[in-house]
Amino acid sequence: MALILVLGDQLSPGLAALRLADRATDRVVMAEVAAETDYVPHHPKKIALIFAAMRKFAARLQDQGWTVDYTRLDDPGNAGSIPGELLRRAEATGATRVLATRPGEWRLVRALEELPLRVEILEDDRFIASHADFDAWAEGRKELRMEWFYREMRRRTGLLMQGDKPVGGKWNFDHDNRKPAQADLFMPRPVEIAPDAVTAEVLDLVEARFPKNFGRLRPFALATTPEEAERVFAGFLRHALPRFGDFQDAMLAGEKYLYHSLISSSLNIGLLDPLEVCRRAEAEHTAGRAPLNAVEGFIRQILGWREYVRGIYFREGPDYPRRNALNHRRGLPPLYWGAPTRMACLGAAVAQTRDEAYAHHIQRLMLTGNFALLAGVDPAEVHEWYLSVYADAFEWVEAPNTVGMSQFADGGLLGSKPYVSSGNYINRMSDYCGGCAYRVQDRSGPDACPFNLLYWQFLDRHRDRFAANPRMGNIYRTWDRMDETHRATVLAEAGAFLDRLSKGDPV
């Protein structure tokens, strides 16, 4: 007899460990444990999402004839950790063997490997590219650029391909996907899922056990079953996908979702299949219901980025989340935990994160991420914040996006240059600046947008690293052409701003 471990982000009926198990003799082990809720202070919505989805998945397995040893968070015998629960169940049943599907975080892989039981860890083949696939692609390459990996994945899957050529004659339609949006009465609204009795019980538990965690638990409208996730995805395909491409980088005050799909948490806990999701988006283009730039942009996020960052995370090893190539040491500012700020864009992004455990990729990259990078915040603290506050955050997907793409802490493994910008980009892609206490058009002075000051200060302090970068030469030439007195003023005002930030003063 074997114990079959199913984790909270492995809620797929075709999971490798379940496929290899014997339903008649083996026992499934699932557990809500403090070690998984507390290793970072997770958003209450994230905890509730996973627990509710776990309970429903366990019930389905039982209906299908599986024996499921399920431990709730408040059960008296709860061992408090995944290894502890496996040892407890092994002692109770006499099992000496564990079948597990490879966890998505190195800390859990190591914990399973250190168990005094015979543990077989199977490949998580719910992904489109295996670890061997990614390593074979990466072997011998000087640069591991996502674009080249994405093209290989398109060829392998046939998605948006005509023979060996991309549909439309181009691999990438990003140039068409950078339009600012305007609020209108016809903007689609995502499908919201009303909590059922199981979810309501979990909400009460989370509310009682995690009252001090950052984030609002209610209202709760996340999908916790495959059927609910399908309703959300179908609504996106029908109402939002056609305009997703045009406005995927846009930001609007008061519009949390715009044309985004809101399926990342469902994908990441196993309620939706990534390849099936891509094929259904492709079918919308084939049927003439969605333009190519929208469908290609959507597929690239899943087939490209999602698969790519997983490959990077496991290829680079357990130390990857602690890399700090720019030697940034500043503590995470209180504004990330909801402290008042005069910056309208950051205030909106953090408030939305607090309320929904969600922000789209540009809000994460070019608002909260951009500011942390410009301010020199320790990337480990930034990484732990993102891992804490978003419902879709698991380390395999979050760490490369944060440490690599957002914070350049891996020294350029993911990106050829840092993703930094002044306030001009934010003003172009959003309407935040119009209602801000700072003035985005001011390059210096008491009301100058902090992004303007910090942008040039960042470039100046890291000149030795970036001046020779061919993608950044023109930026440095612009800085050098500025009046010397103005440059000195900008650096002095940026320094004063950072001093206030370090002291915890409101900014």
C-alpha positions as CSV (number, residue, x, y, z in Angstrom):
1,M,0.0,0.0,0.0
2,A,1.2,3.5,-0.8
3,L,0.3,6.9,0.4
4,I,-0.6,9.2,-2.6
5,L,0.2,12.8,-1.8
6,V,-2.0,15.5,-3.4
7,L,-1.0,19.1,-2.7
8,G,-3.2,22.2,-2.8
9,D,-1.9,23.2,-6.3
10,Q,-2.3,19.7,-7.7
11,L,-6.1,19.5,-8.0
12,S,-6.2,17.7,-11.3
13,P,-7.8,14.3,-11.9
14,G,-5.0,13.3,-14.3
15,L,-2.3,14.0,-11.7
16,A,0.7,11.7,-12.2
17,A,0.6,10.2,-8.7
18,L,-3.1,9.4,-9.1
19,R,-2.6,7.7,-12.4
20,L,0.1,5.4,-11.0
21,A,-1.8,4.6,-7.9
22,D,-4.1,1.6,-7.1
23,R,-7.5,2.9,-6.1
24,A,-8.3,-0.4,-4.4
25,T,-5.4,-0.4,-2.0
26,D,-3.6,3.0,-1.9
27,R,-4.7,6.0,0.2
28,V,-4.7,9.6,-0.9
29,V,-3.3,12.0,1.7
30,M,-4.4,15.7,1.6
31,A,-3.8,18.2,4.4
32,E,-4.5,21.8,5.3
33,V,-1.4,22.6,7.4
34,A,0.1,25.6,9.2
35,A,3.5,25.2,7.5
36,E,1.9,26.0,4.2
37,T,-0.2,28.9,5.4
38,D,2.6,30.5,7.4
39,Y,5.9,30.3,5.5
40,V,4.8,33.7,4.2
41,P,1.7,35.6,5.4
42,H,-0.6,34.6,2.5
43,H,-3.5,36.7,1.5
44,P,-6.7,35.3,3.2
45,K,-8.4,34.9,-0.3
46,K,-5.5,32.7,-1.4
47,I,-5.7,30.5,1.7
48,A,-9.5,30.2,1.3
49,L,-9.2,29.4,-2.4
50,I,-6.8,26.6,-1.9
51,F,-8.6,25.0,1.1
52,A,-12.1,25.2,-0.5
53,A,-10.7,23.7,-3.8
54,M,-8.9,21.0,-1.8
55,R,-12.0,20.0,0.1
56,K,-14.1,19.8,-3.1
57,F,-11.4,17.8,-4.9
58,A,-11.1,15.4,-2.0
59,A,-14.9,14.9,-2.1
60,R,-14.7,14.0,-5.8
61,L,-12.0,11.5,-5.3
62,Q,-14.1,9.8,-2.6
63,D,-17.1,9.7,-4.9
64,Q,-14.9,8.0,-7.4
65,G,-13.9,5.3,-4.9
66,W,-10.7,6.6,-3.5
67,T,-9.8,6.4,0.2
68,V,-8.9,9.9,1.1
69,D,-7.2,10.7,4.5
70,Y,-8.0,14.4,4.6
71,T,-6.8,16.7,7.4
72,R,-8.5,20.0,8.1
73,L,-6.6,22.9,9.5
74,D,-8.5,22.8,12.8
75,D,-8.4,19.0,13.2
76,P,-6.9,18.1,16.7
77,G,-4.4,15.6,15.3
78,N,-3.1,17.9,12.6
79,A,0.7,17.5,12.4
80,G,1.2,21.0,11.0
81,S,3.3,20.2,8.0
82,I,3.1,18.0,4.8
83,P,6.0,15.7,6.0
84,G,4.4,15.5,9.4
85,E,1.1,14.5,8.0
86,L,2.7,11.8,5.8
87,L,4.5,10.4,8.8
88,R,1.3,10.4,10.8
89,R,-0.6,8.6,8.1
90,A,2.2,6.1,7.5
91,E,2.2,5.2,11.2
92,A,-1.5,4.8,11.3
93,T,-1.7,2.6,8.2
94,G,1.7,0.8,8.1
95,A,2.5,2.4,4.7
96,T,6.2,2.7,3.9
97,R,5.9,4.1,0.4
98,V,4.8,7.6,-0.8
99,L,3.9,8.5,-4.4
100,A,4.1,12.2,-5.0
101,T,3.9,14.5,-8.0
102,R,6.8,16.9,-8.0
103,P,5.9,20.0,-5.9
104,G,6.3,23.4,-7.5
105,E,8.5,24.8,-4.8
106,W,12.1,23.7,-3.9
107,R,11.4,23.7,-0.1
108,L,8.7,21.0,-0.5
109,V,10.8,18.9,-2.9
110,R,13.6,18.9,-0.3
111,A,11.1,18.1,2.6
112,L,9.9,15.1,0.7
113,E,13.4,13.9,-0.1
114,E,14.3,14.1,3.6
115,L,11.4,11.9,4.7
116,P,12.4,8.6,6.4
117,L,10.0,6.8,4.0
118,R,10.4,5.5,0.4
119,V,9.3,8.5,-1.6
120,E,8.9,8.4,-5.4
121,I,8.6,11.8,-6.9
122,L,7.0,11.8,-10.4
123,E,7.2,14.4,-13.1
124,D,4.4,16.9,-13.1
125,D,3.2,16.4,-16.6
126,R,0.3,18.8,-16.4
127,F,2.7,21.3,-18.0
128,I,3.3,21.5,-21.7
129,A,7.1,21.3,-21.5
130,S,8.8,18.8,-19.2
131,H,12.0,19.7,-17.3
132,A,13.9,17.5,-19.8
133,D,12.3,19.5,-22.7
134,F,13.4,22.8,-21.2
135,D,16.9,21.7,-20.3
136,A,17.4,20.2,-23.8
137,W,16.3,23.6,-25.3
138,A,18.5,25.6,-22.9
139,E,21.7,23.4,-23.2
140,G,24.5,25.3,-24.8
141,R,22.7,28.6,-25.3
142,K,24.4,31.8,-24.3
143,E,21.1,33.5,-23.7
144,L,17.9,31.9,-22.5
145,R,15.5,34.3,-24.0
146,M,11.8,33.5,-23.7
147,E,11.0,34.5,-27.3
148,W,13.2,31.7,-28.7
149,F,11.7,29.2,-26.3
150,Y,8.2,30.4,-27.2
151,R,8.8,29.8,-30.9
152,E,10.0,26.3,-30.2
153,M,6.8,25.6,-28.2
154,R,4.7,27.0,-31.0
155,R,6.4,24.5,-33.4
156,R,6.1,21.6,-31.0
157,T,2.4,22.2,-30.3
158,G,1.3,23.5,-33.7
159,L,-0.5,26.4,-32.0
160,L,-1.1,29.3,-34.4
161,M,1.1,27.6,-37.1
162,Q,0.7,27.0,-40.8
163,G,3.1,24.3,-41.5
164,D,6.5,25.6,-40.2
165,K,5.4,29.2,-40.4
166,P,3.5,31.3,-37.8
167,V,0.0,32.3,-38.7
168,G,-0.1,35.9,-39.9
169,G,3.6,35.8,-40.8
170,K,4.9,37.0,-37.4
171,W,5.6,35.2,-34.2
172,N,4.8,38.1,-32.0
173,F,2.2,40.9,-32.2
174,D,3.3,42.8,-29.1
175,H,3.6,46.0,-31.1
176,D,-0.1,46.0,-31.6
177,N,-0.8,45.3,-27.9
178,R,0.3,48.5,-26.2
179,K,-2.8,50.7,-26.4
180,P,-4.0,52.8,-23.5
181,A,-7.6,52.1,-22.6
182,Q,-10.5,54.4,-21.8
183,A,-13.3,53.6,-19.4
184,D,-16.6,52.8,-21.1
185,L,-20.0,51.4,-20.1
186,F,-19.5,48.3,-22.2
187,M,-16.3,47.0,-20.6
188,P,-16.8,43.4,-19.8
189,R,-17.3,42.2,-16.2
190,P,-15.7,38.9,-15.1
191,V,-17.9,36.0,-14.1
192,E,-18.2,36.0,-10.3
193,I,-18.7,32.8,-8.4
194,A,-21.0,32.8,-5.4
195,P,-19.6,30.8,-2.4
196,D,-21.4,27.5,-1.8
197,A,-21.7,25.8,1.6
198,V,-18.2,24.3,1.4
199,T,-16.6,27.6,0.5
200,A,-18.6,29.5,3.2
201,E,-17.3,27.1,5.8
202,V,-13.7,27.7,4.7
203,L,-14.3,31.4,4.7
204,D,-15.4,31.3,8.3
205,L,-12.3,29.2,9.2
206,V,-9.9,31.6,7.4
207,E,-11.6,34.6,8.9
208,A,-11.1,33.2,12.4
209,R,-7.5,31.9,12.0
210,F,-5.9,34.7,9.9
211,P,-7.5,38.0,11.1
212,K,-4.2,39.9,10.8
213,N,-3.1,38.8,7.4
214,F,-2.9,41.6,4.8
215,G,-5.9,41.4,2.5
216,R,-9.7,41.4,2.5
217,L,-11.3,38.0,2.6
218,R,-14.8,39.1,1.6
219,P,-16.5,39.3,-0.8
220,F,-15.0,36.1,-2.2
221,A,-15.8,35.1,-5.8
222,L,-12.9,32.9,-7.0
223,A,-13.5,29.6,-8.8
224,T,-12.8,26.5,-6.7
225,T,-13.9,23.7,-9.0
226,P,-13.2,22.9,-12.7
227,E,-16.8,23.8,-13.6
228,E,-16.6,27.2,-12.0
229,A,-13.2,27.9,-13.6
230,E,-14.7,26.9,-16.9
231,R,-17.5,29.5,-16.5
232,V,-14.9,32.2,-15.8
233,F,-12.8,31.2,-18.9
234,A,-15.9,30.9,-21.1
235,G,-16.9,34.4,-20.1
236,F,-13.5,35.7,-21.0
237,L,-13.5,34.0,-24.4
238,R,-16.9,35.4,-25.3
239,H,-16.7,38.9,-23.9
240,A,-13.1,40.0,-23.3
241,L,-10.6,38.0,-25.5
242,P,-11.4,40.0,-28.7
243,R,-10.0,43.2,-27.1
244,F,-7.5,41.6,-24.8
245,G,-4.6,42.1,-27.1
246,D,-5.1,45.8,-27.7
247,F,-5.4,46.7,-24.0
248,Q,-3.5,44.0,-22.2
249,D,-0.9,46.6,-20.9
250,A,-3.4,49.3,-20.1
251,M,-4.3,50.4,-16.6
252,L,-7.4,52.4,-15.5
253,A,-8.3,53.8,-12.1
254,G,-11.4,52.0,-10.9
255,E,-11.2,49.2,-13.5
256,K,-9.5,46.2,-11.8
257,Y,-9.8,43.7,-14.6
258,L,-10.2,45.4,-18.0
259,Y,-10.0,42.6,-20.6
260,H,-7.9,40.1,-18.6
261,S,-8.9,36.4,-18.2
262,L,-8.6,36.0,-14.4
263,I,-7.8,32.3,-14.9
264,S,-4.2,32.2,-13.6
265,S,-5.1,30.9,-10.1
266,S,-7.3,28.2,-11.7
267,L,-4.4,27.2,-14.0
268,N,-1.9,27.2,-11.1
269,I,-3.9,25.0,-8.8
270,G,-5.0,22.5,-11.5
271,L,-8.6,23.4,-12.3
272,L,-7.8,24.2,-15.9
273,D,-5.5,22.5,-18.4
274,P,-3.0,25.0,-20.0
275,L,-2.8,23.3,-23.4
276,E,-6.6,23.0,-23.7
277,V,-6.9,26.7,-22.7
278,C,-4.5,27.7,-25.5
279,R,-6.3,25.5,-28.1
280,R,-9.7,27.0,-27.2
281,A,-8.3,30.6,-27.6
282,E,-6.8,29.5,-31.0
283,A,-10.2,28.2,-32.0
284,E,-11.7,31.7,-31.3
285,H,-9.4,33.1,-33.9
286,T,-10.0,30.3,-36.4
287,A,-13.8,30.9,-36.1
288,G,-13.3,34.7,-36.7
289,R,-14.4,35.7,-33.2
290,A,-11.1,37.1,-31.9
291,P,-8.2,38.9,-33.8
292,L,-4.8,37.4,-34.1
293,N,-3.0,39.9,-31.9
294,A,-5.3,39.1,-29.0
295,V,-5.1,35.4,-29.3
296,E,-1.3,35.3,-29.9
297,G,-0.8,37.6,-26.9
298,F,-2.9,35.4,-24.7
299,I,-1.3,32.2,-25.8
300,R,2.2,33.7,-25.4
301,Q,1.5,34.3,-21.7
302,I,0.7,30.6,-21.1
303,L,2.7,28.7,-23.7
304,G,5.6,31.2,-23.5
305,W,6.0,32.9,-20.2
306,R,4.3,30.3,-17.9
307,E,6.2,27.4,-19.3
308,Y,9.4,29.3,-19.6
309,V,9.6,30.6,-16.0
310,R,8.9,27.1,-14.6
311,G,11.8,25.9,-16.7
312,I,14.1,28.6,-15.3
313,Y,13.0,28.1,-11.7
314,F,13.9,24.4,-11.6
315,R,17.0,24.7,-13.9
316,E,18.5,27.5,-11.7
317,G,18.0,25.7,-8.4
318,P,16.9,26.4,-4.8
319,D,19.1,29.5,-4.4
320,Y,17.4,31.4,-7.3
321,P,14.9,33.4,-5.1
322,R,17.7,34.8,-3.0
323,R,19.8,36.3,-5.8
324,N,20.6,40.0,-5.6
325,A,22.8,41.0,-8.6
326,L,22.3,44.7,-8.0
327,N,23.0,44.4,-4.2
328,H,19.8,46.2,-3.3
329,R,19.3,46.2,0.5
330,R,16.5,48.7,1.3
331,G,13.6,47.3,3.3
332,L,10.2,46.9,1.7
333,P,8.3,50.2,2.3
334,P,5.2,50.2,4.5
335,L,3.1,51.4,1.5
336,Y,3.2,47.8,0.1
337,W,1.3,46.8,3.2
338,G,-1.3,49.5,2.8
339,A,0.4,52.5,4.5
340,P,-0.8,55.8,3.0
341,T,1.0,57.1,-0.1
342,R,0.5,60.2,-2.2
343,M,1.4,58.2,-5.3
344,A,-2.0,57.4,-7.0
345,C,-0.7,54.5,-9.1
346,L,0.9,52.6,-6.3
347,G,-2.0,53.4,-3.9
348,A,-4.4,52.0,-6.4
349,A,-2.3,48.9,-7.2
350,V,-1.8,48.0,-3.5
351,A,-5.4,48.7,-2.6
352,Q,-6.6,46.4,-5.4
353,T,-4.1,43.7,-4.3
354,R,-5.4,44.0,-0.8
355,D,-9.0,43.7,-1.9
356,E,-8.8,41.1,-4.6
357,A,-5.4,39.2,-4.2
358,Y,-5.0,40.1,-7.9
359,A,-3.3,42.6,-10.1
360,H,-2.5,42.2,-13.8
361,H,1.0,41.8,-15.2
362,I,1.7,45.4,-16.0
363,Q,0.5,46.6,-12.6
364,R,2.9,44.1,-11.0
365,L,5.8,44.8,-13.4
366,M,5.6,48.5,-14.0
367,L,4.0,49.8,-10.8
368,T,4.9,47.8,-7.7
369,G,7.9,46.1,-9.3
370,N,9.3,49.1,-11.1
371,F,9.1,51.2,-7.9
372,A,10.8,48.6,-5.8
373,L,13.6,48.2,-8.4
374,L,14.1,52.0,-8.7
375,A,14.1,52.4,-4.9
376,G,16.7,49.6,-4.4
377,V,14.5,47.3,-2.3
378,D,16.0,44.0,-1.3
379,P,14.6,41.6,-4.0
380,A,14.1,38.8,-1.4
381,E,11.6,41.1,0.4
382,V,9.9,41.9,-2.9
383,H,9.8,38.2,-3.7
384,E,8.2,37.3,-0.4
385,W,5.6,40.1,-0.8
386,Y,4.5,38.9,-4.2
387,L,4.4,35.3,-3.0
388,S,2.2,36.5,0.0
389,V,-0.4,38.7,-1.6
390,Y,-1.5,37.1,-4.9
391,A,-3.9,34.2,-5.2
392,D,-2.0,32.8,-8.2
393,A,1.5,33.0,-6.6
394,F,3.5,29.8,-6.2
395,E,7.2,30.0,-6.1
396,W,7.9,28.3,-9.4
397,V,6.0,31.0,-11.3
398,E,6.4,33.9,-9.0
399,A,10.1,33.9,-8.2
400,P,11.4,34.1,-11.8
401,N,8.9,36.8,-12.6
402,T,9.9,38.8,-9.6
403,V,13.6,38.0,-9.0
404,G,14.4,37.8,-12.7
405,M,12.0,39.9,-14.8
406,S,10.9,42.5,-12.3
407,Q,13.9,43.1,-10.1
408,F,16.8,42.1,-12.4
409,A,18.3,40.3,-9.4
410,D,19.4,37.3,-11.5
411,G,21.8,39.7,-13.4
412,G,20.0,39.5,-16.7
413,L,19.2,35.8,-17.1
414,L,15.6,36.5,-17.9
415,G,15.9,40.0,-19.4
416,S,18.5,41.8,-21.4
417,K,17.8,45.1,-19.5
418,P,16.0,46.1,-16.4
419,Y,12.3,46.9,-16.6
420,V,12.4,50.5,-15.3
421,S,10.6,53.6,-16.4
422,S,9.9,57.1,-15.4
423,G,6.4,58.4,-14.8
424,N,5.9,59.0,-18.5
425,Y,5.2,55.3,-19.2
426,I,2.7,55.2,-16.4
427,N,1.0,58.3,-17.7
428,R,0.9,56.9,-21.2
429,M,-0.6,53.6,-20.2
430,S,-3.0,54.7,-17.5
431,D,-5.1,57.5,-16.1
432,Y,-3.6,57.4,-12.6
433,C,-1.5,60.5,-13.1
434,G,-4.4,62.8,-13.6
435,G,-5.6,62.2,-10.0
436,C,-2.2,62.1,-8.3
437,A,-0.7,64.5,-5.7
438,Y,2.5,64.5,-7.7
439,R,3.0,66.0,-11.1
440,V,4.1,63.6,-13.8
441,Q,5.4,66.4,-16.0
442,D,7.8,67.7,-13.3
443,R,11.3,66.3,-13.6
444,S,12.4,67.9,-10.3
445,G,10.9,70.0,-7.5
446,P,8.6,69.3,-4.5
447,D,5.8,67.9,-6.6
448,A,7.9,65.9,-9.1
449,C,6.7,62.3,-9.7
450,P,8.9,60.0,-7.6
451,F,9.3,57.7,-10.6
452,N,10.9,60.6,-12.5
453,L,13.5,61.2,-9.8
454,L,14.2,57.6,-9.0
455,Y,14.5,56.5,-12.7
456,W,17.5,58.8,-13.3
457,Q,19.0,58.1,-9.9
458,F,18.8,54.3,-10.6
459,L,20.5,54.7,-13.9
460,D,23.2,56.9,-12.4
461,R,24.1,54.6,-9.5
462,H,24.2,51.5,-11.8
463,R,26.0,53.2,-14.7
464,D,29.0,50.8,-14.5
465,R,26.7,47.9,-15.1
466,F,24.3,49.3,-17.7
467,A,26.0,52.0,-19.7
468,A,27.5,49.6,-22.2
469,N,24.1,47.8,-22.7
470,P,23.2,48.4,-26.4
471,R,19.5,48.8,-25.4
472,M,20.3,51.5,-22.9
473,G,23.0,53.6,-24.6
474,N,20.5,56.2,-25.8
475,I,19.1,56.6,-22.3
476,Y,22.5,57.4,-20.9
477,R,23.2,59.8,-23.7
478,T,20.0,61.6,-22.8
479,W,21.0,61.9,-19.2
480,D,24.5,63.1,-20.1
481,R,23.0,65.9,-22.3
482,M,21.0,67.3,-19.4
483,D,22.3,70.4,-17.6
484,E,24.8,69.5,-14.9
485,T,22.9,71.5,-12.3
486,H,19.7,69.8,-13.1
487,R,21.3,66.3,-12.8
488,A,22.7,67.3,-9.4
489,T,19.2,68.5,-8.3
490,V,17.5,65.3,-9.5
491,L,20.1,63.1,-7.6
492,A,19.8,65.2,-4.4
493,E,15.9,65.1,-4.5
494,A,15.9,61.4,-5.2
495,G,18.3,60.8,-2.3
496,A,16.0,62.8,0.0
497,F,13.0,60.9,-1.2
498,L,14.8,57.6,-0.5
499,D,15.8,58.8,3.0
500,R,12.1,59.4,3.8
501,L,11.2,56.1,2.4
502,S,13.8,54.3,4.6
503,K,12.5,56.1,7.7
504,G,9.0,55.0,7.0
505,D,7.7,58.5,6.4
506,P,4.6,58.7,4.1
507,V,5.6,59.3,0.5
